[in-house]
Amino acid sequence: MHFDAYIDDQLFSPAKIAEALRTTKREMAVTLGLASDALTRKQRMEATKTQTRLREMMEILNRVESVNGSLLGAYAWFRSEPLVGFAGQTPDQLVRAGKASHVHAYLDRVMAGGYA
């Protein structure tokens, strides 16, 4: 995955990301724990919180895409796979809680051949 394919004017483009993930901007906002207009109103879309959540999601999807075989598979994992050691929370729940670094640490352990 090349991040530049999802960027317009130095910002992550919710429209491009939603299209690639075959979802809507509204559904993506819910997944990331953002207000429904955060990915549609320009001012909200440019907000640090919005761009941070988009970046965190895209970084995680980028790491998981090679294992799952596709971006759509990575997104399905992101939204539905309960992670061992995090009380069954899914990666999207951890990102919503501001714990994207925990998902990265989990992936580091798994990809190094360890157990979660």
C-alpha positions in Angstrom: 0.0 0.0 0.0 1.3 3.4 -0.9 -0.1 6.1 1.4 0.2 8.8 -1.3 -2.7 7.1 -3.1 -4.9 8.1 -0.2 -3.7 11.7 0.3 -5.0 14.9 -1.2 -3.4 18.3 -0.4 -1.1 16.7 2.3 -4.1 15.2 4.2 -5.6 11.7 4.3 -8.6 11.7 2.0 -11.6 10.0 3.6 -13.2 9.7 0.2 -10.3 7.8 -1.3 -9.9 5.6 1.8 -13.6 4.8 1.9 -13.6 3.9 -1.8 -10.6 1.6 -1.4 -12.3 -0.1 1.7 -15.7 -0.3 -0.1 -17.4 1.5 2.7 -18.9 4.9 3.4 -17.3 7.8 5.1 -20.0 7.7 7.8 -19.3 4.0 8.5 -15.6 4.7 8.6 -16.2 7.6 11.1 -18.1 5.2 13.4 -15.3 2.7 13.1 -12.8 5.3 14.2 -14.9 6.8 16.9 -15.4 10.1 15.2 -18.5 12.2 14.7 -20.4 11.4 11.5 -19.5 14.8 10.0 -15.7 14.5 10.8 -15.1 12.9 7.4 -17.4 15.1 5.4 -16.9 18.7 6.7 -13.6 20.2 5.5 -12.8 21.9 8.8 -13.4 18.7 10.8 -11.6 16.5 8.2 -8.5 18.7 8.6 -8.6 18.4 12.4 -5.6 16.8 14.1 -7.7 14.2 15.8 -9.4 13.1 12.5 -6.1 12.9 10.6 -4.4 11.1 13.5 -7.1 8.4 13.5 -7.0 8.0 9.8 -3.2 7.7 9.8 -3.3 5.2 12.7 -5.8 3.1 10.9 -3.9 3.2 7.6 -0.6 2.3 9.3 -2.2 -0.8 10.9 -3.9 -1.8 7.7 -0.6 -1.5 5.9 1.0 -3.8 8.3 -1.8 -6.4 8.2 -2.5 -6.3 4.5 0.5 -8.5 3.6 -0.6 -11.1 6.1 -4.3 -11.0 5.2 -3.7 -10.8 1.4 -5.7 -7.7 0.7 -6.7 -4.3 2.0 -10.3 -5.5 2.5 -9.1 -8.5 4.5 -7.0 -6.2 6.6 -10.0 -3.9 7.2 -12.2 -6.8 8.2 -9.5 -7.9 10.7 -9.3 -4.4 12.0 -13.0 -4.2 12.7 -13.7 -7.7 14.0 -10.7 -9.6 15.4 -10.7 -9.6 19.2 -7.1 -9.4 20.4 -5.8 -11.7 23.0 -4.5 -9.7 26.0 -6.8 -6.8 25.5 -10.0 -8.1 27.0 -11.2 -9.1 23.6 -11.1 -5.6 22.2 -10.7 -5.3 18.5 -8.1 -3.1 16.8 -10.6 -0.4 15.9 -11.7 -0.3 19.5 -8.2 0.2 20.7 -7.6 2.9 18.1 -10.8 4.7 19.2 -9.4 4.6 22.8 -6.2 6.2 21.7 -4.2 3.0 22.0 -3.0 2.4 18.4 0.5 1.8 19.9 -0.9 -1.3 21.7 -2.0 -2.7 18.3 1.4 -2.1 16.9 3.1 -3.8 19.9 0.7 -6.7 19.4 1.6 -7.0 15.7 5.3 -6.7 16.5 5.0 -9.8 18.8 2.9 -11.8 16.4 5.0 -11.0 13.4 8.2 -11.9 15.3 6.7 -15.3 15.8 5.6 -14.9 19.4 2.3 -15.3 20.9 -0.1 -12.5 21.4 
